[in-house]
């Protein structure tokens, strides 16, 4: 189920987690070459992605 991003926080390791409207969280790491999300490294980049949707595995019963 797709859920909009409503904010962000950092986990205990300093990795960014997107806060989803459903109340769940999803890591949004920049780990090239597997995951290319350089926007997560800046406040401005994260702000530009507020409202975009991510697939929430927990809402689908997979987590």
C-alpha distance (Angstrom), angle and dihedral (degrees) to the residues before:
residue distance angle dihedral
X1 . . .
X2 3.79 . .
X3 3.79 115.6 .
X4 3.82 128.8 -176.3
X5 3.79 121.2 -114.1
X6 3.81 109.6 -114.5
X7 3.81 100.1 173.9
X8 3.79 146.2 -32.0
X9 3.76 140.7 -115.0
X10 3.79 135.8 177.8
X11 3.79 122.1 -113.2
X12 3.80 125.1 -135.5
X13 3.83 89.7 -81.6
X14 3.80 94.9 51.0
X15 3.81 94.2 -105.5
X16 3.81 117.0 140.8
X17 3.79 119.3 -110.8
X18 3.80 122.4 -166.3
X19 3.80 112.8 -134.2
X20 3.79 107.9 -138.2
X21 3.81 127.4 -150.9
X22 3.82 89.7 -115.3
X23 3.81 90.6 62.7
X24 3.79 95.8 -106.8
X25 3.79 125.8 113.4
X26 3.78 132.9 -136.2
X27 3.80 128.2 -165.9
X28 3.80 113.8 -117.1
X29 3.79 101.4 -168.1
X30 3.77 128.6 173.3
X31 3.81 102.5 -138.1
X32 3.80 110.3 151.2
X33 2.94 133.7 -128.9
X34 3.81 92.8 20.6
X35 3.82 98.4 40.3
X36 3.79 119.8 19.9
X37 3.80 109.2 -165.4
X38 3.80 106.8 137.6
X39 3.82 89.2 158.1
X40 3.81 90.2 73.2
X41 3.82 90.9 67.0
X42 3.83 95.2 70.1
X43 3.78 133.3 53.8
X44 3.81 89.9 -130.2
X45 3.81 91.7 51.9
X46 3.78 92.9 50.2
X47 3.81 91.0 47.4
X48 3.82 90.9 54.1
X49 3.82 89.8 58.5
X50 3.82 97.1 51.9
X51 3.81 106.6 121.0
X52 3.80 95.2 24.7
X53 3.76 115.0 120.7
X54 3.78 131.7 -116.8
X55 3.78 127.2 -171.2
X56 3.81 108.5 -104.1
X57 3.81 110.2 -147.9
X58 3.80 91.4 -172.4
X59 3.82 92.1 59.0
X60 3.78 88.9 51.3
X61 3.80 90.2 53.1
X62 3.76 95.5 -107.1
X63 3.73 100.9 113.8
